[in-house]
Amino acid sequence: MLTFAATAFAASPAVNERDPSREWIDIPWNLRYVLFINSEKYMREGIAASRRFNALDGKQGKDHVYHDIEELFINMKQVVPAKKGKIAVALITFDRTGRVTNEDSAFSGFTGKLSAIESFVLIRPDEAQTKPYGFGEWDQGIPGDVSFSPALCITIDSHRYEKYWRQNDYRGNVGCREWTAQLYRPEDPYIDVTTYSKRGNFIGELVGWARFEDRPRPVIGMQGKQWLCLHECPAGESPGVISNIRAWTRKHNFPMPERPKRQPVYPNANYKDDLNEFRDYD
């Protein structure tokens, strides 16, 4: 598990005055990969919005803390076809020093860092001239709960677990907590990212991740009536449609996926006492 207790800060030489967003927590890097998942349509729209957002930095009085990462996905996202709608995945891989190992030129020279404001970013050696790209937050979740936290989360996850979240939201009811809970259960043979819905099951918007200590596990999900394998498919299988989920699970000695009683599985409403105690203490 990634742990960040009793850490020291290494200040960027680009900062004259203390700026926590440019102070890097000095700990061993333990992210093996980060996986962004969305419908192909919405990832394409997200890339375009990201390019516009980044282009505005330094203009019209705007000074963003970080650039948005999705701009870099344009040439490296992989698309998995499905009848109900194509699913896109964008994978960032790291070595144990934090260096990005993607072959795509857009990621050349990047290294991953965790900032003092608990944001994951990519920086280049010339960070004094180049603003970092933010790609996630190191979220501590519910005080005292380690079943799904800490977790690497994205902005949408800050809404997904609140009371106002709509169950029929097109971005889906599987987020960083559902992913991380499965990651932290080593007995789980795969990670299921399906949003189970009466209107039809689908794969929404989420981020996944794994540590170097985690064995490779398939990432699967149901899009319409088709099961897909999106990443780390077993026995050298390529990402794509799983033609028969029963035969596939039997072949690999996996249990059948089970629909949760509710989604999101870990809403804040389930942890009111813990959250209230934390806020009162704070």
VOBA-1610 file (N, C-alpha, C; in pm, whole numbers, padded with zeros to 5 digits, always signed):
BEGIN
Met+00084-00120+00000Met+00000+00000+00000Met+00088+00125+00000Leu+00045+00224-00079Leu+00114+00352-00075Leu+00089+00419+00058Thr+00193+00456+00128Thr+00177+00525+00256Thr+00257+00653+00254Phe+00202+00756+00320Phe+00265+00886+00314Phe+00280+00949+00451Ala+00292+00867+00553Ala+00311+00920+00688Ala+00457+00958+00706Ala+00481+01057+00791Ala+00616+01101+00828Ala+00703+01124+00706Thr+00654+01204+00614Thr+00728+01231+00491Thr+00794+01367+00495Ala+00896+01382+00410Ala+00966+01510+00401Ala+00932+01575+00269Phe+00940+01708+00262Phe+00910+01781+00140Phe+01039+01822+00071Ala+01042+01801-00061Ala+01155+01848-00140Ala+01107+01962-00227Ala+01146+02083-00197Ala+01094+02201-00267Ala+01152+02211-00406Ser+01068+02249-00500Ser+01114+02272-00637Ser+01200+02397-00642Pro+01310+02393-00718Pro+01394+02511-00729Pro+01327+02626-00802Ala+01212+02596-00866Ala+01143+02701-00941Ala+01063+02793-00849Val+01053+02756-00721Val+00967+02831-00631Val+01052+02911-00533Asn+01034+03042-00533Asn+01106+03128-00439Asn+01033+03136-00306Glu+00902+03146-00311Glu+00821+03144-00191Glu+00753+03008-00180Arg+00721+02969-00058Arg+00664+02837-00037Arg+00534+02820-00114Asp+00528+02719-00196Asp+00409+02687-00273Asp+00388+02536-00263Pro+00296+02490-00178Pro+00276+02346-00158Pro+00247+02269-00286Ser+00189+02337-00387Ser+00159+02268-00512Ser+00285+02234-00592Arg+00400+02294-00551Arg+00528+02266-00617Arg+00629+02203-00521Glu+00579+02150-00410Glu+00666+02077-00318Glu+00633+01929-00331Trp+00737+01848-00354Trp+00715+01706-00382Trp+00743+01624-00257Ile+00649+01536-00223Ile+00665+01451-00106Ile+00771+01346-00137Asp+00870+01338-00052Asp+00987+01254-00074Asp+00962+01112-00022Ile+00901+01029-00106Ile+00873+00890-00070Ile+00901+00801-00191Pro+00922+00671-00168Pro+00940+00581-00282Pro+00816+00580-00371Trp+00837+00583-00500Trp+00725+00581-00595Trp+00668+00440-00603Asn+00536+00428-00592Asn+00475+00294-00591Asn+00357+00281-00686Leu+00339+00374-00777Leu+00236+00359-00879Leu+00294+00285-00999Arg+00238+00168-01027Arg+00282+00093-01145Arg+00211+00142-01270Tyr+00082+00167-01258Tyr+00009+00225-01371Tyr-00110+00305-01321Val-00157+00394-01407Val-00283+00466-01389Val-00363+00447-01517Leu-00490+00411-01502Leu-00573+00378-01617Leu-00699+00464-01616Phe-00715+00544-01721Phe-00833+00629-01736Phe-00932+00559-01829Ile-01057+00549-01785Ile-01161+00477-01859Ile-01280+00569-01881Asn-01334+00567-02002Asn-01453+00646-02032Asn-01511+00596-02164Ser-01631+00639-02197Ser-01681+00610-02331Ser-01590+00682-02432Glu-01579+00626-02551Glu-01493+00689-02651Glu-01541+00830-02683Lys-01672+00849-02685Lys-01729+00980-02713Lys-01688+01082-02608Tyr-01706+01047-02481Tyr-01680+01143-02375Tyr-01530+01164-02352Met-01448+01063-02379Met-01305+01087-02369Met-01259+01180-02481Arg-01314+01162-02600Arg-01281+01252-02711Arg-01319+01396-02678Glu-01439+01413-02620Glu-01482+01547-02580Glu-01395+01601-02467Gly-01354+01513-02375Gly-01268+01554-02265Gly-01131+01601-02312Ile-01078+01535-02413Ile-00949+01575-02468Ile-00958+01715-02529Ala-01065+01739-02603Ala-01085+01871-02663Ala-01101+01979-02557Ala-01179+01950-02452Ala-01198+02046-02343Ala-01067+02071-02269Ser-00988+01967-02253Ser-00858+01979-02185Ser-00764+02070-02264Arg-00764+02056-02394Arg-00678+02141-02477Arg-00718+02288-02466Arg-00850+02312-02462Arg-00898+02450-02447Arg-00861+02504-02309Phe-00878+02424-02207Phe-00847+02464-02070Phe-00699+02500-02057Asn-00613+02416-02109Asn-00468+02441-02099Asn-00426+02562-02182Ala-00491+02581-02295Ala-00455+02694-02381Ala-00488+02828-02316Leu-00584+02829-02225Leu-00624+02952-02158Leu-00532+02988-02041Asp-00447+02895-02001Asp-00360+02922-01886Asp-00269+03041-01915Gly-00265+03136-01824Gly-00183+03256-01841Gly-00250+03364-01922Lys-00376+03340-01963Lys-00451+03437-02041Lys-00578+03476-01966Gln-00627+03595-01994Gln-00753+03643-01937Gln-00753+03632-01785Gly-00635+03651-01726Gly-00624+03648-01581Gly-00626+03508-01521Lys-00617+03405-01602Lys-00623+03267-01552Lys-00482+03216-01521Asp-00468+03153-01406Asp-00341+03092-01366Asp-00374+02958-01300His-00380+02853-01381His-00416+02722-01330His-00304+02665-01244Val-00341+02590-01142Val-00240+02525-01057Val-00160+02426-01139Tyr-00231+02343-01216Tyr-00167+02244-01304Tyr-00236+02244-01440His-00166+02195-01541His-00231+02165-01667His-00315+02038-01650Asp-00414+02023-01737Asp-00501+01906-01735Asp-00440+01795-01820Ile-00440+01672-01769Ile-00369+01561-01831Ile-00433+01511-01961Glu-00567+01525-01975Glu-00636+01462-02088Glu-00587+01510-02223Glu-00531+01628-02229Glu-00476+01677-02355Glu-00375+01580-02414Leu-00304+01508-02328Leu-00198+01419-02373Leu-00249+01284-02422Phe-00379+01259-02407Phe-00434+01129-02444Phe-00461+01115-02593Ile-00450+01223-02667Ile-00501+01225-02804Ile-00442+01117-02893Asn-00313+01083-02876Asn-00250+00983-02963Asn-00227+00849-02895Met-00266+00835-02767Met-00233+00711-02697Met-00354+00637-02641Lys-00474+00694-02654Lys-00590+00621-02603Lys-00619+00500-02692Gln-00661+00391-02629Gln-00698+00270-02700Gln-00851+00255-02694Val-00910+00213-02804Val-01055+00202-02811Val-01095+00055-02819Val-01186+00016-02729Val-01239-00121-02727Val-01381-00115-02783Pro-01406-00180-02897Pro-01538-00169-02960Pro-01644-00247-02882Ala-01767-00195-02882Ala-01882-00262-02823Ala-02007-00212-02894Lys-02108-00296-02902Lys-02231-00260-02973Lys-02301-00141-02909Lys-02292-00131-02775Lys-02362-00025-02702Lys-02285+00106-02704Gly-02164+00106-02754Gly-02082+00226-02755Gly-01938+00193-02723Lys-01846+00248-02798Lys-01704+00218-02779Lys-01655+00271-02645Ile-01562+00196-02585Ile-01499+00235-02460Ile-01353+00270-02488Ala-01309+00382-02433Ala-01170+00426-02452Ala-01094+00411-02320Val-00970+00371-02330Val-00882+00362-02213Val-00752+00434-02246Ala-00699+00503-02146Ala-00570+00570-02160Ala-00482+00526-02044Leu-00370+00465-02075Leu-00284+00402-01976Leu-00154+00479-01962Ile-00117+00512-01838Ile+00014+00569-01808Ile+00088+00469-01720Thr+00209+00432-01761Thr+00288+00335-01685Thr+00416+00400-01633Phe+00464+00348-01521Phe+00580+00405-01453Phe+00681+00296-01417Asp+00808+00337-01402Asp+00904+00248-01338Asp+00911+00285-01191Arg+00997+00217-01117Arg+01000+00236-00972Arg+01059+00371-00930Thr+01120+00443-01022Thr+01169+00577-00990Thr+01063+00684-01015Gly+00950+00643-01073Gly+00846+00738-01109Gly+00853+00783-01254Arg+00954+00738-01326Arg+00968+00779-01466Arg+00857+00717-01550Val+00793+00797-01635Val+00689+00747-01723Val+00753+00663-01833Thr+00699+00544-01856Thr+00759+00452-01953Thr+00677+00440-02081Asn+00572+00520-02096Asn+00496+00519-02222Asn+00587+00552-02339Glu+00565+00485-02450Glu+00645+00512-02570Glu+00596+00634-02646Asp+00474+00678-02621Asp+00419+00794-02691Asp+00504+00917-02663Ser+00538+00991-02767Ser+00628+01105-02753Ser+00574+01214-02661Ala+00440+01223-02650Ala+00381+01325-02563Ala+00420+01307-02418Phe+00460+01185-02381Phe+00496+01156-02242Phe+00647+01149-02221Ser+00722+01180-02323Ser+00868+01172-02315Ser+00923+01265-02207Gly+01007+01212-02121Gly+01075+01292-02020Gly+00996+01320-01894Phe+00874+01269-01885Phe+00792+01296-01767Phe+00828+01203-01652Thr+00815+01256-01531Thr+00829+01178-01408Thr+00710+01209-01319Gly+00659+01108-01251Gly+00548+01126-01160Gly+00593+01175-01024Lys+00514+01264-00966Lys+00541+01317-00832Lys+00409+01330-00756Leu+00421+01329-00623Leu+00307+01358-00537Leu+00337+01488-00465Ser+00247+01586-00480Ser+00272+01717-00422Ser+00226+01724-00277Ala+00265+01832-00210Ala+00226+01853-00070Ala+00077+01877-00054Ile+00006+01909-00163Ile-00140+01921-00156Ile-00206+01789-00198Glu-00126+01683-00202Glu-00170+01546-00231Glu-00231+01533-00371Ser-00170+01602-00466Ser-00205+01586-00607Ser-00095+01508-00677Phe-00135+01412-00759Phe-00039+01342-00844Phe-00018+01424-00971Val+00108+01444-01008Val+00140+01525-01125Val+00250+01459-01205Leu+00262+01502-01329Leu+00375+01468-01414Leu+00458+01593-01435Ile+00590+01581-01414Ile+00678+01695-01436Ile+00790+01654-01531Arg+00847+01755-01598Arg+00965+01735-01681Arg+01085+01796-01610Pro+01206+01759-01650Pro+01325+01814-01584Pro+01330+01966-01585Asp+01273+02028-01689Asp+01273+02174-01696Asp+01148+02230-01630Glu+01114+02181-01510Glu+00989+02219-01446Glu+00981+02368-01416Ala+01095+02436-01415Ala+01092+02581-01392Ala+01020+02652-01505Gln+01025+02594-01627Gln+00961+02656-01743Gln+00832+02586-01785Thr+00806+02466-01733Thr+00693+02385-01777Thr+00601+02355-01659Lys+00477+02391-01670Lys+00382+02364-01562Lys+00350+02215-01556Pro+00342+02158-01436Pro+00309+02015-01423Pro+00169+01984-01477Tyr+00150+01858-01514Tyr+00018+01807-01552Tyr-00038+01728-01434Gly-00154+01770-01384Gly-00219+01697-01276Gly-00298+01579-01330Phe-00291+01465-01262Phe-00369+01350-01311Phe-00448+01279-01202Gly-00449+01328-01080Gly-00529+01265-00977Gly-00499+01320-00840Glu-00583+01284-00745Glu-00566+01325-00606Glu-00548+01201-00520Trp-00461+01211-00420Trp-00441+01101-00326Trp-00541+01122-00212Asp-00657+01059-00227Asp-00771+01084-00139Asp-00767+00990-00018Gln-00782+01048+00100Gln-00774+00970+00224Gln-00907+00905+00262Gly-01013+00935+00189Gly-01141+00868+00209Gly-01205+00897+00342Ile-01251+00792+00408Ile-01322+00803+00536Ile-01222+00782+00650Pro-01218+00871+00748Pro-01124+00856+00858Pro-01136+00718+00925Gly-01024+00650+00935Gly-01022+00520+01000Gly-01056+00403+00911Asp-01102+00427+00788Asp-01139+00318+00698Asp-01027+00295+00598Val-00982+00171+00590Val-00873+00139+00496Val-00919+00037+00391Ser-01049+00010+00385Ser-01097-00088+00288Ser-01097-00033+00147Phe-01114+00100+00132Phe-01113+00160-00002Phe-01032+00289-00005Ser-00947+00308+00090Ser-00864+00428+00093Ser-00735+00398+00168Pro-00629+00476+00139Pro-00627+00587+00044Pro-00642+00539-00100Ala-00688+00630-00184Ala-00716+00595-00323Ala-00677+00709-00415Leu-00640+00673-00536Leu-00615+00772-00640Leu-00750+00805-00703Cys-00792+00930-00692Cys-00924+00972-00738Cys-00912+01088-00837Ile-01021+01113-00909Ile-01028+01227-01000Ile-01143+01317-00956Thr-01157+01431-01021Thr-01252+01533-00977Thr-01394+01480-00963Ile-01439+01400-01057Ile-01577+01353-01053Ile-01605+01272-00927Asp-01501+01208-00872Asp-01521+01127-00751Asp-01558+01212-00630Ser-01522+01340-00631Ser-01559+01427-00520Ser-01709+01453-00516His-01778+01421-00625His-01924+01435-00634His-01994+01298-00624Arg-01928+01196-00672Arg-01993+01065-00688Arg-02045+01006-00556Tyr-01983+01043-00446Tyr-02020+00981-00318Tyr-02104+01073-00229Glu-02146+01186-00283Glu-02229+01278-00208Glu-02378+01245-00223Lys-02458+01300-00134Lys-02601+01269-00130Lys-02672+01313-00258Tyr-02624+01421-00321Tyr-02692+01475-00439Tyr-02662+01397-00567Trp-02572+01299-00561Trp-02537+01223-00682Trp-02661+01147-00733Arg-02686+01156-00863Arg-02799+01088-00924Arg-02759+00948-00971Gln-02838+00850-00937Gln-02806+00712-00971Gln-02801+00689-01122Asn-02871+00773-01198Asn-02873+00755-01344Asn-02772+00846-01415Asp-02675+00899-01343Asp-02574+00985-01404Asp-02496+00906-01510Tyr-02477+00967-01625Tyr-02412+00898-01736Tyr-02266+00865-01709Arg-02207+00929-01607Arg-02067+00902-01575Arg-02050+00777-01490Gly-02160+00719-01447Gly-02155+00590-01381Gly-02138+00595-01231Asn-02166+00483-01166Asn-02163+00473-01021Asn-02043+00394-00969Val-01947+00370-01055Val-01822+00306-01014Val-01711+00410-01022Gly-01646+00433-00909Gly-01541+00533-00904Gly-01417+00481-00834Cys-01339+00573-00780Cys-01210+00535-00723Cys-01224+00447-00600Arg-01333+00462-00522Arg-01350+00377-00404Arg-01381+00234-00443Glu-01468+00215-00542Glu-01502+00078-00585Glu-01380+00010-00645Trp-01304+00084-00726Trp-01181+00027-00782Trp-01085-00011-00671Thr-01058+00081-00580Thr-00955+00059-00478Thr-00995-00052-00382Ala-01123-00063-00349Ala-01167-00172-00261Ala-01135-00307-00323Gln-01155-00320-00454Gln-01122-00445-00522Gln-00970-00465-00530Leu-00898-00356-00554Leu-00751-00363-00559Leu-00695-00412-00425Tyr-00753-00362-00315Tyr-00703-00396-00182Tyr-00748-00534-00133Arg-00831-00601-00212Arg-00868-00740-00180Arg-00793-00833-00274Pro-00676-00881-00235Pro-00595-00961-00327Pro-00661-01089-00372Glu-00764-01133-00299Glu-00833-01256-00339Glu-00925-01234-00458Asp-00960-01108-00488Asp-01045-01081-00604Asp-00965-01109-00731Pro-01018-01192-00821Pro-00940-01231-00939Pro-00937-01125-01050Tyr-01030-01030-01044Tyr-01037-00925-01146Tyr-01097-00801-01082Ile-01096-00691-01156Ile-01160-00567-01112Ile-01276-00539-01207Asp-01395-00534-01150Asp-01518-00515-01229Asp-01557-00368-01222Val-01566-00302-01337Val-01598-00158-01341Val-01738-00133-01397Thr-01824-00232-01391Thr-01960-00219-01443Thr-02048-00133-01354Thr-02117-00036-01413Thr-02229+00030-01347Thr-02353-00051-01382Tyr-02410-00116-01280Tyr-02528-00200-01301Tyr-02653-00112-01291Ser-02733-00114-01395Ser-02846-00021-01404Ser-02967-00092-01463Lys-03087-00053-01416Lys-03211-00108-01472Lys-03227-00069-01618Arg-03165+00043-01656Arg-03173+00088-01796Arg-03071+00019-01885Gly-02988-00063-01826Gly-02884-00131-01901Gly-02748-00106-01839Asn-02670-00209-01827Asn-02537-00197-01766Asn-02442-00124-01860Phe-02347-00050-01800Phe-02252+00023-01883Phe-02125+00053-01806Ile-02026+00101-01878Ile-01897+00141-01821Ile-01889+00293-01830Gly-01872+00357-01715Gly-01870+00502-01710Gly-01730+00559-01702Glu-01720+00677-01642Glu-01593+00748-01632Glu-01528+00717-01497Leu-01405+00670-01500Leu-01333+00643-01375Leu-01184+00635-01401Val-01109+00637-01292Val-00965+00615-01299Val-00932+00493-01215Gly-00841+00411-01266Gly-00791+00295-01192Gly-00641+00303-01175Trp-00588+00221-01089Trp-00446+00226-01062Trp-00401+00096-00999Ala-00272+00074-00996Ala-00215-00043-00930Ala-00075-00010-00881Arg-00033-00085-00779Arg+00100-00069-00722Arg+00193-00177-00776Phe+00320-00163-00751Phe+00415-00265-00795Phe+00393-00396-00722Glu+00340-00391-00603Glu+00317-00513-00525Glu+00193-00588-00571Asp+00107-00524-00651Asp-00016-00588-00696Asp+00009-00676-00817Arg-00037-00799-00810Arg-00023-00887-00926Arg-00115-00836-01038Pro-00080-00864-01163Pro-00168-00823-01273Pro-00306-00886-01258Arg-00409-00804-01275Arg-00546-00853-01268Arg-00628-00795-01382Pro-00711-00877-01445Pro-00794-00825-01554Pro-00889-00716-01505Val-00910-00618-01590Val-01011-00515-01567Val-01124-00545-01664Ile-01243-00574-01610Ile-01355-00613-01695Ile-01475-00524-01665Gly-01568-00521-01759Gly-01690-00444-01739Gly-01793-00482-01844Met-01918-00456-01813Met-02027-00489-01904Met-02080-00362-01968Gln-02077-00360-02101Gln-02125-00247-02180Gln-02246-00295-02259Gly-02367-00253-02214Gly-02487-00308-02275Gly-02500-00455-02237Lys-02503-00541-02337Lys-02513-00685-02311Lys-02381-00757-02335Gln-02275-00679-02357Gln-02144-00739-02385Gln-02048-00716-02270Trp-01977-00822-02232Trp-01867-00809-02137Trp-01739-00778-02214Leu-01659-00688-02158Leu-01532-00648-02219Leu-01418-00672-02121Cys-01303-00707-02173Cys-01180-00702-02095Cys-01102-00580-02145Leu-01068-00491-02052Leu-01009-00362-02089Leu-00859-00356-02067His-00806-00434-01973His-00665-00419-01936His-00618-00544-01863Glu-00491-00577-01882Glu-00428-00693-01818Glu-00514-00818-01831Cys-00559-00842-01953Cys-00642-00959-01979Cys-00560-01087-01958Pro-00623-01193-01909Pro-00548-01312-01869Pro-00494-01393-01987Ala-00389-01469-01959Ala-00333-01566-02054Ala-00299-01503-02188Gly-00255-01378-02186Gly-00213-01312-02309Gly-00325-01269-02401Glu-00449-01273-02353Glu-00562-01231-02436Glu-00554-01081-02462Ser-00600-01039-02578Ser-00602-00896-02612Ser-00728-00831-02556Pro-00722-00704-02523Pro-00844-00635-02481Pro-00952-00643-02589Gly-01075-00658-02545Gly-01184-00668-02641Gly-01305-00736-02579Val-01394-00783-02665Val-01520-00844-02621Val-01495-00984-02565Ile-01557-01011-02452Ile-01561-01146-02396Ile-01690-01209-02448Ser-01677-01300-02539Ser-01795-01349-02611Ser-01892-01425-02521Asn-01839-01495-02420Asn-01924-01571-02329Asn-01862-01562-02190Ile-01924-01483-02101Ile-01865-01458-01971Ile-01858-01585-01886Arg-01956-01674-01899Arg-01952-01798-01822Arg-01838-01887-01868Ala-01822-01899-01997Ala-01712-01981-02049Ala-01578-01917-02015Trp-01571-01785-02020Trp-01446-01713-01992Trp-01405-01731-01845Thr-01500-01714-01754Thr-01468-01731-01612Thr-01432-01876-01581Arg-01501-01969-01643Arg-01471-02111-01621Arg-01332-02146-01675Lys-01299-02091-01791Lys-01168-02116-01852Lys-01054-02071-01761His-01073-01956-01695His-00966-01900-01613His-00985-01927-01463Asn-01083-02013-01434Asn-01108-02051-01295Asn-01143-01929-01208Phe-01225-01838-01265Phe-01271-01719-01195Phe-01418-01740-01155Pro-01463-01675-01049Pro-01606-01674-01020Pro-01678-01579-01116Met-01807-01599-01131Met-01887-01507-01212Met-01897-01372-01142Pro-01898-01262-01218Pro-01919-01130-01156Pro-02055-01125-01086Glu-02060-01055-00974Glu-02184-01040-00899Glu-02224-00894-00890Arg-02351-00870-00910Arg-02403-00734-00901Arg-02408-00689-00754Pro-02349-00574-00720Pro-02357-00524-00582Pro-02502-00492-00543Lys-02528-00488-00413Lys-02662-00454-00366Lys-02700-00312-00404Arg-02600-00223-00408Arg-02625-00085-00448Arg-02496-00025-00501Gln-02509+00079-00578Gln-02396+00157-00628Gln-02430+00306-00624Pro-02332+00393-00597Pro-02198+00359-00552Pro-02202+00272-00426Val-02102+00188-00412Val-02099+00094-00300Val-02063+00165-00170Tyr-01984+00274-00180Tyr-01931+00339-00060Tyr-01967+00489-00055Pro-02096+00523-00054Pro-02133+00665-00047Pro-02103+00722+00092Asn-02081+00851+00097Asn-02053+00917+00225Asn-02166+00897+00326Ala-02289+00879+00277Ala-02403+00862+00367Ala-02388+00742+00458Asn-02308+00645+00417Asn-02286+00525+00499Asn-02188+00551+00613Tyr-02124+00668+00611Tyr-02017+00694+00708Tyr-02037+00829+00777Lys-02164+00864+00803Lys-02195+00994+00862Lys-02125+01017+00995Asp-02128+00917+01082Asp-02069+00933+01215Asp-01919+00958+01205Asp-01851+00882+01119Asp-01706+00898+01104Asp-01673+01036+01049Leu-01750+01081+00950Leu-01724+01211+00889Leu-01755+01325+00986Asn-01865+01311+01060Asn-01900+01415+01157Asn-01797+01425+01268Glu-01747+01309+01314Glu-01645+01310+01417Glu-01518+01379+01368Phe-01482+01352+01243Phe-01362+01414+01185Phe-01380+01565+01172Arg-01499+01609+01128Arg-01524+01752+01110Arg-01528+01824+01245Asp-01586+01757+01347Asp-01589+01818+01479Asp-01449+01833+01536Tyr-01365+01733+01509Tyr-01228+01738+01559Tyr-01150+01847+01487Asp-01176+01858+01357Asp-01107+01958+01275Asp-01149+02099+01315
//
